[in-house]
Amino acid sequence: MPGRLYIPPKFVSRYSLLDAMSAQIARAFAQSGWRVNPPPGSGPALFILLNFPANIQELWRWIRETTPDDQVAILHFFVDHPLALFAPHIDALAARADYRMLLPCRDDAHLLRLRWPTLRHMTCPHGVPPEALCDPETLEAGYNARPDEPGARPIPLLIAGSIHSAEEIAALHAQLPAPIHPVCDDIVAMQMRFPHMPFSQAFDLALTPGMVSPDHWQLLTAIWRYTTASLNRERRLSILSAMQGVPTAVVGPQAWAPHCSGSIEYKGEVPYQDLPAVLVASRVCLAWGPTQFTHSYSERLLLSLAAGCATLADDRLAARAEFGDVAAFFPADRPAAAREQVEALLSDPSLSYSLAFRGRDRIAERHLWSHRLQTFLAVARDVCPQL
């Protein structure tokens, strides 16, 4: 009998990212024969959560009502940095023998076992759905045609991502006690200068001797939340500024708009599920990684490659290890180097096409959600072998 998967269809997230991701994971399971969100029944069942349960008590009730026996595995796919976790919920979840956590983030993951000694967590990279893959037959024409010709990719450079507004940064700053402000400034300065330095290392170097908190995890999360937002804004605006003179489309929150002028045009917010349609119209995508990660990459890099963009990413260990032969890279502390790479890709259609063609195939071969089922199921069967 096919397995039973239960996965919530609705979440609260920017660009409806988690809603789309949940639906994509559900389809991958359904296509492999699983029954997705069937009526309650007996027998083994797999529950997959993304990021934050809205109400932990409602979660327990849902599980009890859906499968009355004990053959349950709960997988929590948390697509952010460990310090973004909501500690009270993880306190309850980590105490369960049937709970496992999956994270695409490798950065600072060692902190999890310090905060939750019984927690069992594993790495699972992002995936993308097959519909994110462009038609390979259209790729060559897309790079060789003039922008106004049929089949061309009319957007020379696409930048997609988020920044906080200056007002949002100020509000986060105001929430921190004054003695912490210099610590935060030092962390941002160090991570700007040394892009491969993870937050925990910068924190250790910047923390004032003798500064302690009765809740060290709370101190870490408060400082991480502000410094990541501040670093993200500073780094991404410096890179965006370096693109002035290159026809560039920017999609993301309204906070980008005041910084888009000249050759840089703000295109507004795009729901996550609609991003592939924008990418497939772009020649080059600056697929920078999430600032809260130092070594890990996000779904943005996968989507760019899947859409057949000539993909430029900031240099990260995990990204280079997997995509070093199908993408171009630049050091995140050198915006001018990013500009040079963009110009090189735009001026050489054959190079762009070669990267795009091989990058699209790499995603099709290794990075669809169907490829992630093996990891999901291996972890689930560690909990419930009957699945």
C-alpha positions in Angstrom: 0.0 0.0 0.0 1.4 3.5 -0.8 2.6 5.5 2.1 0.6 8.4 3.6 2.1 11.9 3.6 0.6 14.8 5.5 1.9 18.3 4.7 0.2 21.6 5.5 -0.6 23.5 2.3 -0.5 27.0 3.8 2.2 28.9 5.6 3.1 32.5 6.3 6.2 33.5 4.3 7.4 36.3 2.0 6.5 35.8 -1.7 4.4 32.7 -0.7 7.6 30.7 -0.9 6.7 28.1 1.7 3.2 27.5 0.1 4.8 26.9 -3.2 7.6 24.7 -1.8 5.1 22.6 0.2 3.0 22.0 -3.0 6.2 21.1 -4.9 7.3 18.6 -2.3 3.8 17.1 -2.1 3.7 16.7 -5.9 7.0 14.9 -5.9 5.7 12.4 -3.3 2.4 12.0 -5.2 4.3 11.2 -8.4 6.2 8.5 -6.6 3.0 6.8 -5.4 2.4 8.4 -2.0 -1.1 9.4 -0.9 -0.9 13.1 0.0 -3.2 14.4 2.8 -5.6 11.5 2.6 -8.5 11.0 5.1 -7.4 9.9 8.6 -6.5 6.2 8.8 -4.3 3.6 10.5 -0.8 2.6 9.7 2.5 4.5 9.2 2.3 8.2 8.3 4.9 10.8 7.4 4.3 14.4 8.5 6.5 17.2 6.9 6.6 20.7 8.4 8.2 23.7 6.8 9.7 26.4 9.1 7.2 27.4 11.8 4.1 25.5 13.0 1.5 28.1 13.5 0.3 26.5 16.8 2.2 23.6 18.5 -0.9 22.3 20.2 -2.8 22.3 17.0 0.0 20.3 15.5 -0.3 17.6 18.2 -4.1 17.5 17.7 -3.7 17.2 13.9 -1.2 14.3 14.2 -3.4 12.4 16.8 -6.6 12.8 14.7 -4.9 11.8 11.4 -3.2 8.6 12.6 -4.2 7.1 15.9 -1.3 4.6 16.3 2.3 5.3 17.0 3.7 4.7 13.5 4.6 8.3 12.8 7.6 10.2 11.6 7.7 14.0 11.8 10.2 15.8 9.5 10.8 19.4 9.9 12.4 21.0 6.8 13.6 24.3 8.1 14.8 26.5 5.3 16.8 29.1 7.2 19.6 29.6 9.6 19.5 27.7 13.0 19.3 31.0 14.9 16.0 31.8 13.1 14.3 28.9 14.9 11.5 29.7 17.4 13.0 28.1 20.5 9.8 27.3 22.4 8.5 25.2 19.6 11.8 23.4 19.1 11.9 22.7 22.9 8.7 20.7 22.5 9.6 19.1 19.1 13.1 18.0 20.1 11.8 16.1 23.1 9.9 13.7 20.7 11.6 10.5 19.6 9.6 10.7 16.3 11.0 14.1 15.3 13.8 14.9 12.9 15.0 18.2 11.5 16.4 18.8 8.0 18.2 22.0 7.0 19.7 23.1 3.7 21.9 25.4 5.9 25.3 24.0 7.0 26.4 27.2 8.7 26.5 27.2 12.5 24.5 23.9 12.6 26.7 22.8 15.5 24.8 25.3 17.7 21.7 23.2 17.5 23.1 20.3 19.7 24.4 22.8 22.2 20.9 24.3 22.6 19.0 21.0 22.2 21.2 18.0 23.1 18.7 15.4 22.0 17.9 17.0 18.7 18.7 14.9 15.6 19.3 17.0 12.5 20.6 16.4 9.0 21.5 18.4 5.9 19.2 18.3 2.9 19.7 20.8 0.1 16.9 22.7 -1.6 15.2 21.3 -4.6 13.1 22.8 -7.4 10.2 21.4 -9.4 10.6 20.1 -13.0 8.4 23.0 -14.3 11.3 25.3 -13.3 13.4 23.8 -16.1 13.5 25.8 -19.3 13.1 24.2 -22.7 16.7 23.3 -23.8 15.7 23.8 -27.4 15.2 27.5 -26.8 18.5 28.2 -25.1 20.8 28.8 -28.0 18.4 31.2 -29.7 17.8 33.0 -26.4 21.5 34.0 -26.2 22.2 34.6 -29.9 19.1 36.6 -30.9 19.0 40.4 -30.5 16.8 41.5 -27.6 14.0 42.5 -29.9 14.0 39.3 -31.9 11.6 36.4 -31.3 12.9 33.8 -28.8 15.4 36.3 -27.3 15.9 36.7 -23.6 15.1 40.4 -23.3 16.4 41.1 -19.8 20.2 41.4 -19.8 20.7 41.1 -16.0 18.2 40.0 -13.4 18.7 40.5 -9.6 16.2 38.9 -7.3 16.2 39.0 -3.5 15.3 41.0 -0.4 16.7 43.8 1.7 15.3 45.6 4.7 14.4 49.2 4.4 16.4 51.8 6.3 13.4 52.2 8.7 13.2 48.5 9.3 16.9 48.4 10.1 16.5 51.3 12.5 13.6 49.5 14.2 15.7 46.3 14.7 18.6 48.4 16.0 16.3 50.2 18.5 15.3 46.9 20.0 18.8 46.1 21.2 20.3 47.4 24.4 22.9 50.2 23.9 25.9 48.2 25.2 25.3 45.7 22.3 25.4 48.3 19.5 29.2 48.4 19.2 29.3 44.6 19.1 26.8 44.6 16.3 28.8 47.2 14.3 32.0 45.1 14.6 30.2 42.0 13.5 28.8 43.7 10.4 32.2 45.2 9.6 34.0 41.9 9.9 31.5 40.0 7.8 31.6 42.7 5.1 35.4 42.4 4.9 35.5 38.6 5.3 32.6 37.1 3.4 33.5 33.5 4.5 33.3 34.3 8.2 30.2 32.8 9.7 28.2 34.7 12.3 29.3 32.6 15.2 33.0 33.4 14.6 32.3 37.1 14.1 30.3 37.0 17.3 33.1 35.4 19.3 35.6 38.0 18.0 33.3 41.0 18.6 31.7 40.2 22.0 33.0 42.4 24.7 34.8 40.5 27.5 32.6 40.0 30.5 29.3 40.6 28.5 27.0 37.8 29.5 23.2 37.1 29.3 21.0 34.8 31.4 19.8 33.4 28.1 22.7 33.1 25.8 20.6 31.7 22.9 18.3 34.7 23.1 21.4 37.0 23.0 22.7 35.2 19.9 19.4 35.4 18.1 18.8 39.1 18.9 22.3 40.1 17.6 22.1 37.7 14.6 18.7 39.1 13.5 20.0 42.7 13.4 23.5 42.1 12.1 22.2 39.8 9.3 19.7 42.3 8.1 22.2 45.2 8.3 24.9 43.2 6.5 22.5 42.0 3.9 21.4 45.5 3.1 24.9 47.0 3.0 26.4 44.1 0.9 23.6 43.9 -1.6 23.3 47.7 -2.2 27.0 47.9 -2.8 26.7 45.1 -5.4 23.6 46.7 -7.0 25.4 50.1 -7.2 28.3 48.4 -9.1 25.8 47.4 -11.8 24.9 51.0 -12.8 25.4 51.2 -16.6 24.2 47.6 -17.2 20.5 47.2 -18.1 19.3 45.5 -14.9 15.9 44.4 -13.6 15.4 44.1 -9.9 12.6 42.1 -8.3 11.9 42.1 -4.6 10.4 44.3 -1.8 9.7 48.0 -2.2 12.9 48.7 -0.2 14.8 48.3 -3.5 12.9 51.1 -5.3 14.8 54.2 -4.0 18.1 52.6 -5.2 16.9 51.8 -8.7 17.6 54.5 -11.2 19.5 55.0 -14.5 20.1 51.6 -16.1 18.6 49.8 -13.0 14.9 49.3 -13.1 12.7 48.1 -10.1 10.1 45.6 -11.3 8.3 45.0 -8.0 7.6 41.9 -6.0 7.2 38.5 -7.8 5.6 35.5 -6.1 8.0 32.6 -5.7 6.0 30.4 -8.1 6.2 33.0 -10.8 9.9 33.6 -10.5 10.9 31.0 -13.2 8.9 32.9 -15.8 11.1 36.0 -15.1 14.3 34.0 -15.0 13.6 32.4 -18.4 13.5 35.9 -19.9 16.9 36.8 -18.5 20.3 36.3 -19.9 22.4 36.7 -16.7 21.1 36.2 -13.2 23.1 37.5 -10.2 22.0 34.6 -7.9 23.6 35.7 -4.7 23.3 33.5 -1.7 21.3 34.3 1.5 23.4 36.6 3.7 22.5 34.5 6.8 24.4 31.6 5.3 28.2 31.9 4.6 28.9 28.6 2.9 25.4 27.3 1.9 23.3 28.2 -1.1 19.6 28.7 -1.5 16.9 27.8 -4.0 17.7 31.0 -6.0 20.8 29.5 -7.4 19.0 26.3 -8.4 16.1 28.3 -10.1 18.6 30.4 -12.0 20.4 27.4 -13.4 17.1 25.6 -14.1 15.8 28.5 -16.1 18.9 28.5 -18.4 20.4 31.7 -17.1 24.1 32.4 -17.3 24.4 32.3 -13.5 26.7 34.4 -11.4 26.9 33.7 -7.7 29.0 34.9 -4.7 31.8 32.5 -4.0 30.7 29.9 -1.4 32.2 26.5 -0.5 29.0 24.4 -1.0 28.0 26.3 -4.2 31.4 26.0 -5.8 31.7 22.3 -4.9 28.5 21.5 -6.7 28.3 24.1 -9.4 31.8 25.3 -10.0 31.8 24.1 -13.6 28.4 25.4 -14.6 28.3 28.9 -12.9 30.5 31.9 -12.6 31.6 33.2 -9.2 32.7 36.5 -7.6 34.1 37.4 -4.1 31.2 39.0 -2.2 33.5 41.7 -0.8 34.4 43.0 -4.3 31.3 44.4 -6.1 33.6 45.6 -9.0 34.5 41.9 -9.6 30.8 41.1 -9.9 30.4 43.9 -12.5 33.4 42.5 -14.5 31.8 39.0 -14.5 28.4 40.4 -15.6 30.1 42.3 -18.5 32.1 39.2 -19.5 29.0 37.0 -19.7 26.9 39.6 -21.6 29.7 40.2 -24.1 30.2 36.5 -24.8 27.0 34.7 -25.8 28.8 31.4 -26.5 30.2 31.4 -22.9 26.8 32.3 -21.4 25.0 29.6 -23.5 27.6 27.0 -22.5 27.2 27.7 -18.8 23.4 27.9 -19.1 23.0 24.6 -21.1 25.2 22.7 -18.7 23.7 24.3 -15.6 20.2 23.5 -16.7 21.2 19.8 -17.2 22.9 19.8 -13.7 19.6 20.7 -12.1 17.6 18.2 -14.1 20.0 15.4 -13.2 20.5 16.1 -9.4 18.5 18.9 -7.9 14.7 18.4 -8.5 12.5 17.6 -5.5 12.2 14.1 -6.7 16.0 13.7 -6.0 15.4 14.9 -2.4 12.9 12.1 -1.7 15.7 9.7 -1.0 16.9 11.9 1.9 13.4 12.6 3.2 12.6 8.9 3.3 15.9 7.7 4.7 15.5 10.1 7.6 11.8 9.2 8.0 12.5 5.4 8.0 15.2 5.9 10.7 12.2 6.9 12.9 9.5 4.6 11.4 10.9 1.7 9.4 7.4 0.7 8.2 7.2 3.8 6.0 
